[in-house]
Amino acid sequence: MNGRRLRAGMSAIVALLALAGCDDGPRGPGKLEAIVAGEALGGVLLQVDGPGIRSFSAHGDARVYASSDEVRPGRFRVIVISPASGDLRFSIHVDDLDMEAPSVMVLQATRADNRLVTPSAATVRIVR
């Protein structure tokens, strides 16, 4: 009886070790969601840095305009605007979802009525 339990226990341990050693491998291309939050935001100018960035796209009624920095590969200036005030959402399309998330810095921000606000009034969160 003890030998049977020992074999069953060892089999369970071996199975757990085998599962722990499994790697999903690279996930490949995809998109990350970026959310710019702030009170009554109407638009932001962002600096986005990271390897493997392909493009940007808007969510909802937002609009996104982006240009790459010719001197610094992997750096983009991105404008996100929306006619409705509130959080601004857009996607960052990347080569590999397992890569480190891009860094995003708010350079300028405006309210929906086009009044400038301090860039620190807007925060950016990246969601995988």
N, C-alpha and C positions, 0 to 999 in steps of 0.2 A: 504494500500500500504506500509506504514512504517513497519507494523508487518511482512509482507512478506519479505521485505529487511532485517529486523533484524534477522528473522529465517534463511535466506540464509547466512547472514554474520556469524551467530553463527555456522551454519553447516560447513562453510568453516574453521572457527577457530578450531572446534573440529577435523576435518579431518587433518588439519596441525599438531595439537598436537599429534594425533594418529600416524602420520607418523614420527614425530620427536622422539617419544618414541620407535620406532622400532629399534631393534638391529640385525645386520646381524649374530650375533653369531660367534663362533670360525670358522675360515676358514680351519683349519686342515693342514695336511702336504703339503709341496710344496717346491719350490726352489727360492732362491734369486740369482740374477745375481751380480757378483762382477767384477768390471773393475779396473785393475791396469794400470794407465796411467803414461807415462814418455817418455822421448826422447830416441828412439832406444833401448827400453828394450828387452832383450832376456830371462830374467828369474828373479824370485824373490823368496826369502824365507820369508814366512809370519808366524806370530803368530795369530791364530784365536781363540777368546774366545766367548763363548755364550752357553746358555742352549739349549737343544733340537737339536743339530747339529747331523745329521745322516751320511752324506757323502759329497763328493765333486766330481764334474765332469767337464771336460774340454769343451771348445767351439772351433770350427774350428780346426786349426792345433796345438793348444796348448796341453800340457800334464800336468796332475796334479798328484802329489804324496803327500799323507797325512799320518800322524801318530798321534795318540792321546797321550796325556801326562798322564802317569799312576798315577802320584801324584796329578794332578789337573784335575778333571773331567770337561769336557766342553772346554778344551784347546787342540788345535791342532797345529802342525807344518805342513805347507803346502808349497810345492815347485810347482811353475807354470813356465813352460818353453815353448818357441816357437822358431822354426827355423827362422821365419820371425820377424823382429823387429817391434815394435809398441805396442799398448795396448794389455794387456793380459786379457783374459776373461775366467771366470769359474763360475760354479754354486755351491752354498752352499745349500744342501738339509736339510730341517729342519722339526721338528715335527709339528709346528704350525706357519703359516705365520703371525699371529697376535702378536707373541712374539716380544720382543725387538730385533732389528737387532744385529748380532754378531759384536764385535769390531775386527778390523783387523789392525795389526801393521806390517810394513815392517821392517824386521830384516837385510836383505841383498838384493842387487839388482845388476844385471849385464846387460851390453849392449849385443847386438847380437853377438859382437866379443869377448865375455867373459871377457871384462874388467870390474872390479868392479866399481860401482858408489856409491855415498853416498845414504843411504836409503831414505833420504829426497828428492831425485830426483824422487821418485815414490810415487804416491798418489793412494789411494784406495777409490772407491765409491761403495756403495751397492744400488742396484735397486730392488724394490719390484715388 
